[in-house]
Amino acid sequence: MPMWAEAPTCCMLRDRKGDNSDPTMTAAHSMSVPLAKVGTMRIDRLPETSRLAGVVTTAELREAGLSTASIRVLVRRGRLTPLDRGVYARTELAGRYDESTLRLVSALAIVGDGAVGSHYDAALVHGLAMLYRPPAGVSAVTRPLGAGGGWSRRRSIRVHTAALRPDEVTLCGGVPVTSVARTVVDLSRTTSFRAGVVAADSALYRGKMSKAELGAVIATCRRWPGIDQARRVAEFCDAKSESPFESVARVAFHEGRLPRPELQVWVGGDSGPIGRVDFLWRQQRTIGEADGAIKYADPDRARQQLHRDADLRDAGFEVVHFSWRELTASPDQVIDWIRAAFARADALRSAG
């Protein structure tokens, strides 16, 4: 399927070596570790923060007594790794995490206390599927209303300012982010209905949130921009939708004014079950199958599919297959195929 969709789980995404020994507290503290001489100066302590990979700002380094020259020496000697202007990670820890993780933690350090990863960055951390690839090199952060202090605006950080309830913030893999339900609501408000459904279906299917949790967040954002679309997503999402392909197909069926199909249903004939199908319009005796590229890459699998289709048709079902390309390039054509299958099934019932 030619679509950027899947993301690893939050635990695997953030720590490539599986070592979770980094602190994961939410507030920086003043613990420090000894260092040897730097140049002709002796630097007794390097501040250790609670941030992932020991991320630290220039201001925090200076507060610990390090001069600009000393910071440069630590960078040259490979003790500190620059992440952004005025932000560094401890090199021995930075290697454990991917670039997007370090970029997000750096953005949170820049924006300041109370800021959390949100929108597409929170979706990545939580391991949710997304329809679109996030913008390259840009971190999404939400800053709470009334947050004190200033921060420098940068092209690498997209900052949202909004209310953040305590139950809408969580730690995942050591990174403070919006909760799964809040993340889905934010994406549903600010992207397309289709993209919102992909994220919501993924969260429900993976058991990361409930519809009740989604509704609770929406109830606290009643007058926010885009909240009506988020309500539509909450009403439409389905835990049985197993992939972004199926989520996008369900939206296409809805927009094509087809009846709502049942998902992941076992069907069969007089001799017993034949197989589980992606979509079933029971009254119309019609089955829809979302065909990923892998399905026909294996000749044996392709032959099995042909035999199964023949068995389903012998049992009185119409079967319609469609690919990702067909669904996204010509959704009306896919809808026409399904309507034609409805008509054939109706004609067979009438003749029988």
Secondary structure as a PSIPRED ss2 file (coil, helix, strand):
# PSIPRED VFORMAT (PSIPRED V4.0)

   1 M C   1.000  0.000  0.000
   2 P C   1.000  0.000  0.000
   3 M C   1.000  0.000  0.000
   4 W C   1.000  0.000  0.000
   5 A C   1.000  0.000  0.000
   6 E C   1.000  0.000  0.000
   7 A C   1.000  0.000  0.000
   8 P C   1.000  0.000  0.000
   9 T C   1.000  0.000  0.000
  10 C H   0.000  1.000  0.000
  11 C H   0.000  1.000  0.000
  12 M H   0.000  1.000  0.000
  13 L H   0.000  1.000  0.000
  14 R H   0.000  1.000  0.000
  15 D C   1.000  0.000  0.000
  16 R C   1.000  0.000  0.000
  17 K C   1.000  0.000  0.000
  18 G C   1.000  0.000  0.000
  19 D C   1.000  0.000  0.000
  20 N C   1.000  0.000  0.000
  21 S C   1.000  0.000  0.000
  22 D C   1.000  0.000  0.000
  23 P C   1.000  0.000  0.000
  24 T C   1.000  0.000  0.000
  25 M C   1.000  0.000  0.000
  26 T C   1.000  0.000  0.000
  27 A C   1.000  0.000  0.000
  28 A C   1.000  0.000  0.000
  29 H C   1.000  0.000  0.000
  30 S C   1.000  0.000  0.000
  31 M C   1.000  0.000  0.000
  32 S E   0.000  0.000  1.000
  33 V E   0.000  0.000  1.000
  34 P E   0.000  0.000  1.000
  35 L C   1.000  0.000  0.000
  36 A C   1.000  0.000  0.000
  37 K E   0.000  0.000  1.000
  38 V E   0.000  0.000  1.000
  39 G C   1.000  0.000  0.000
  40 T C   1.000  0.000  0.000
  41 M E   0.000  0.000  1.000
  42 R E   0.000  0.000  1.000
  43 I C   1.000  0.000  0.000
  44 D C   1.000  0.000  0.000
  45 R E   0.000  0.000  1.000
  46 L E   0.000  0.000  1.000
  47 P E   0.000  0.000  1.000
  48 E C   1.000  0.000  0.000
  49 T C   1.000  0.000  0.000
  50 S C   1.000  0.000  0.000
  51 R C   1.000  0.000  0.000
  52 L H   0.000  1.000  0.000
  53 A H   0.000  1.000  0.000
  54 G H   0.000  1.000  0.000
  55 V C   1.000  0.000  0.000
  56 V E   0.000  0.000  1.000
  57 T E   0.000  0.000  1.000
  58 T H   0.000  1.000  0.000
  59 A H   0.000  1.000  0.000
  60 E H   0.000  1.000  0.000
  61 L H   0.000  1.000  0.000
  62 R H   0.000  1.000  0.000
  63 E H   0.000  1.000  0.000
  64 A C   1.000  0.000  0.000
  65 G C   1.000  0.000  0.000
  66 L C   1.000  0.000  0.000
  67 S C   1.000  0.000  0.000
  68 T H   0.000  1.000  0.000
  69 A H   0.000  1.000  0.000
  70 S H   0.000  1.000  0.000
  71 I H   0.000  1.000  0.000
  72 R H   0.000  1.000  0.000
  73 V H   0.000  1.000  0.000
  74 L H   0.000  1.000  0.000
  75 V H   0.000  1.000  0.000
  76 R H   0.000  1.000  0.000
  77 R C   1.000  0.000  0.000
  78 G C   1.000  0.000  0.000
  79 R C   1.000  0.000  0.000
  80 L E   0.000  0.000  1.000
  81 T E   0.000  0.000  1.000
  82 P E   0.000  0.000  1.000
  83 L E   0.000  0.000  1.000
  84 D E   0.000  0.000  1.000
  85 R C   1.000  0.000  0.000
  86 G C   1.000  0.000  0.000
  87 V E   0.000  0.000  1.000
  88 Y E   0.000  0.000  1.000
  89 A E   0.000  0.000  1.000
  90 R E   0.000  0.000  1.000
  91 T H   0.000  1.000  0.000
  92 E H   0.000  1.000  0.000
  93 L H   0.000  1.000  0.000
  94 A H   0.000  1.000  0.000
  95 G C   1.000  0.000  0.000
  96 R C   1.000  0.000  0.000
  97 Y C   1.000  0.000  0.000
  98 D C   1.000  0.000  0.000
  99 E H   0.000  1.000  0.000
 100 S H   0.000  1.000  0.000
 101 T H   0.000  1.000  0.000
 102 L H   0.000  1.000  0.000
 103 R H   0.000  1.000  0.000
 104 L H   0.000  1.000  0.000
 105 V H   0.000  1.000  0.000
 106 S H   0.000  1.000  0.000
 107 A H   0.000  1.000  0.000
 108 L H   0.000  1.000  0.000
 109 A H   0.000  1.000  0.000
 110 I H   0.000  1.000  0.000
 111 V H   0.000  1.000  0.000
 112 G C   1.000  0.000  0.000
 113 D C   1.000  0.000  0.000
 114 G C   1.000  0.000  0.000
 115 A C   1.000  0.000  0.000
 116 V E   0.000  0.000  1.000
 117 G E   0.000  0.000  1.000
 118 S C   1.000  0.000  0.000
 119 H H   0.000  1.000  0.000
 120 Y H   0.000  1.000  0.000
 121 D H   0.000  1.000  0.000
 122 A H   0.000  1.000  0.000
 123 A H   0.000  1.000  0.000
 124 L H   0.000  1.000  0.000
 125 V H   0.000  1.000  0.000
 126 H H   0.000  1.000  0.000
 127 G C   1.000  0.000  0.000
 128 L C   1.000  0.000  0.000
 129 A C   1.000  0.000  0.000
 130 M C   1.000  0.000  0.000
 131 L C   1.000  0.000  0.000
 132 Y C   1.000  0.000  0.000
 133 R C   1.000  0.000  0.000
 134 P C   1.000  0.000  0.000
 135 P C   1.000  0.000  0.000
 136 A C   1.000  0.000  0.000
 137 G C   1.000  0.000  0.000
 138 V C   1.000  0.000  0.000
 139 S E   0.000  0.000  1.000
 140 A E   0.000  0.000  1.000
 141 V E   0.000  0.000  1.000
 142 T E   0.000  0.000  1.000
 143 R E   0.000  0.000  1.000
 144 P E   0.000  0.000  1.000
 145 L C   1.000  0.000  0.000
 146 G C   1.000  0.000  0.000
 147 A C   1.000  0.000  0.000
 148 G C   1.000  0.000  0.000
 149 G C   1.000  0.000  0.000
 150 G C   1.000  0.000  0.000
 151 W C   1.000  0.000  0.000
 152 S C   1.000  0.000  0.000
 153 R C   1.000  0.000  0.000
 154 R C   1.000  0.000  0.000
 155 R C   1.000  0.000  0.000
 156 S C   1.000  0.000  0.000
 157 I E   0.000  0.000  1.000
 158 R E   0.000  0.000  1.000
 159 V E   0.000  0.000  1.000
 160 H E   0.000  0.000  1.000
 161 T E   0.000  0.000  1.000
 162 A E   0.000  0.000  1.000
 163 A C   1.000  0.000  0.000
 164 L C   1.000  0.000  0.000
 165 R C   1.000  0.000  0.000
 166 P H   0.000  1.000  0.000
 167 D H   0.000  1.000  0.000
 168 E H   0.000  1.000  0.000
 169 V E   0.000  0.000  1.000
 170 T E   0.000  0.000  1.000
 171 L E   0.000  0.000  1.000
 172 C E   0.000  0.000  1.000
 173 G C   1.000  0.000  0.000
 174 G C   1.000  0.000  0.000
 175 V E   0.000  0.000  1.000
 176 P E   0.000  0.000  1.000
 177 V E   0.000  0.000  1.000
 178 T E   0.000  0.000  1.000
 179 S C   1.000  0.000  0.000
 180 V H   0.000  1.000  0.000
 181 A H   0.000  1.000  0.000
 182 R H   0.000  1.000  0.000
 183 T H   0.000  1.000  0.000
 184 V H   0.000  1.000  0.000
 185 V H   0.000  1.000  0.000
 186 D H   0.000  1.000  0.000
 187 L H   0.000  1.000  0.000
 188 S H   0.000  1.000  0.000
 189 R H   0.000  1.000  0.000
 190 T H   0.000  1.000  0.000
 191 T C   1.000  0.000  0.000
 192 S C   1.000  0.000  0.000
 193 F H   0.000  1.000  0.000
 194 R H   0.000  1.000  0.000
 195 A H   0.000  1.000  0.000
 196 G H   0.000  1.000  0.000
 197 V H   0.000  1.000  0.000
 198 V H   0.000  1.000  0.000
 199 A H   0.000  1.000  0.000
 200 A H   0.000  1.000  0.000
 201 D H   0.000  1.000  0.000
 202 S H   0.000  1.000  0.000
 203 A H   0.000  1.000  0.000
 204 L H   0.000  1.000  0.000
 205 Y H   0.000  1.000  0.000
 206 R C   1.000  0.000  0.000
 207 G C   1.000  0.000  0.000
 208 K C   1.000  0.000  0.000
 209 M C   1.000  0.000  0.000
 210 S C   1.000  0.000  0.000
 211 K H   0.000  1.000  0.000
 212 A H   0.000  1.000  0.000
 213 E H   0.000  1.000  0.000
 214 L H   0.000  1.000  0.000
 215 G H   0.000  1.000  0.000
 216 A H   0.000  1.000  0.000
 217 V H   0.000  1.000  0.000
 218 I H   0.000  1.000  0.000
 219 A H   0.000  1.000  0.000
 220 T H   0.000  1.000  0.000
 221 C C   1.000  0.000  0.000
 222 R C   1.000  0.000  0.000
 223 R C   1.000  0.000  0.000
 224 W C   1.000  0.000  0.000
 225 P C   1.000  0.000  0.000
 226 G C   1.000  0.000  0.000
 227 I H   0.000  1.000  0.000
 228 D H   0.000  1.000  0.000
 229 Q H   0.000  1.000  0.000
 230 A H   0.000  1.000  0.000
 231 R H   0.000  1.000  0.000
 232 R H   0.000  1.000  0.000
 233 V H   0.000  1.000  0.000
 234 A H   0.000  1.000  0.000
 235 E H   0.000  1.000  0.000
 236 F H   0.000  1.000  0.000
 237 C C   1.000  0.000  0.000
 238 D C   1.000  0.000  0.000
 239 A C   1.000  0.000  0.000
 240 K C   1.000  0.000  0.000
 241 S C   1.000  0.000  0.000
 242 E C   1.000  0.000  0.000
 243 S C   1.000  0.000  0.000
 244 P H   0.000  1.000  0.000
 245 F H   0.000  1.000  0.000
 246 E H   0.000  1.000  0.000
 247 S H   0.000  1.000  0.000
 248 V H   0.000  1.000  0.000
 249 A H   0.000  1.000  0.000
 250 R H   0.000  1.000  0.000
 251 V H   0.000  1.000  0.000
 252 A H   0.000  1.000  0.000
 253 F H   0.000  1.000  0.000
 254 H H   0.000  1.000  0.000
 255 E H   0.000  1.000  0.000
 256 G C   1.000  0.000  0.000
 257 R C   1.000  0.000  0.000
 258 L C   1.000  0.000  0.000
 259 P C   1.000  0.000  0.000
 260 R C   1.000  0.000  0.000
 261 P C   1.000  0.000  0.000
 262 E E   0.000  0.000  1.000
 263 L E   0.000  0.000  1.000
 264 Q E   0.000  0.000  1.000
 265 V E   0.000  0.000  1.000
 266 W E   0.000  0.000  1.000
 267 V E   0.000  0.000  1.000
 268 G E   0.000  0.000  1.000
 269 G E   0.000  0.000  1.000
 270 D C   1.000  0.000  0.000
 271 S C   1.000  0.000  0.000
 272 G E   0.000  0.000  1.000
 273 P E   0.000  0.000  1.000
 274 I E   0.000  0.000  1.000
 275 G E   0.000  0.000  1.000
 276 R E   0.000  0.000  1.000
 277 V E   0.000  0.000  1.000
 278 D E   0.000  0.000  1.000
 279 F E   0.000  0.000  1.000
 280 L E   0.000  0.000  1.000
 281 W E   0.000  0.000  1.000
 282 R C   1.000  0.000  0.000
 283 Q C   1.000  0.000  0.000
 284 Q C   1.000  0.000  0.000
 285 R C   1.000  0.000  0.000
 286 T E   0.000  0.000  1.000
 287 I E   0.000  0.000  1.000
 288 G E   0.000  0.000  1.000
 289 E E   0.000  0.000  1.000
 290 A E   0.000  0.000  1.000
 291 D E   0.000  0.000  1.000
 292 G C   1.000  0.000  0.000
 293 A H   0.000  1.000  0.000
 294 I H   0.000  1.000  0.000
 295 K H   0.000  1.000  0.000
 296 Y H   0.000  1.000  0.000
 297 A C   1.000  0.000  0.000
 298 D C   1.000  0.000  0.000
 299 P H   0.000  1.000  0.000
 300 D H   0.000  1.000  0.000
 301 R H   0.000  1.000  0.000
 302 A H   0.000  1.000  0.000
 303 R H   0.000  1.000  0.000
 304 Q H   0.000  1.000  0.000
 305 Q H   0.000  1.000  0.000
 306 L H   0.000  1.000  0.000
 307 H H   0.000  1.000  0.000
 308 R H   0.000  1.000  0.000
 309 D H   0.000  1.000  0.000
 310 A H   0.000  1.000  0.000
 311 D H   0.000  1.000  0.000
 312 L H   0.000  1.000  0.000
 313 R H   0.000  1.000  0.000
 314 D H   0.000  1.000  0.000
 315 A C   1.000  0.000  0.000
 316 G C   1.000  0.000  0.000
 317 F C   1.000  0.000  0.000
 318 E E   0.000  0.000  1.000
 319 V E   0.000  0.000  1.000
 320 V E   0.000  0.000  1.000
 321 H E   0.000  0.000  1.000
 322 F E   0.000  0.000  1.000
 323 S E   0.000  0.000  1.000
 324 W H   0.000  1.000  0.000
 325 R H   0.000  1.000  0.000
 326 E H   0.000  1.000  0.000
 327 L H   0.000  1.000  0.000
 328 T H   0.000  1.000  0.000
 329 A H   0.000  1.000  0.000
 330 S C   1.000  0.000  0.000
 331 P H   0.000  1.000  0.000
 332 D H   0.000  1.000  0.000
 333 Q H   0.000  1.000  0.000
 334 V H   0.000  1.000  0.000
 335 I H   0.000  1.000  0.000
 336 D H   0.000  1.000  0.000
 337 W H   0.000  1.000  0.000
 338 I H   0.000  1.000  0.000
 339 R H   0.000  1.000  0.000
 340 A H   0.000  1.000  0.000
 341 A H   0.000  1.000  0.000
 342 F H   0.000  1.000  0.000
 343 A H   0.000  1.000  0.000
 344 R H   0.000  1.000  0.000
 345 A H   0.000  1.000  0.000
 346 D H   0.000  1.000  0.000
 347 A H   0.000  1.000  0.000
 348 L H   0.000  1.000  0.000
 349 R H   0.000  1.000  0.000
 350 S H   0.000  1.000  0.000
 351 A H   0.000  1.000  0.000
 352 G C   1.000  0.000  0.000
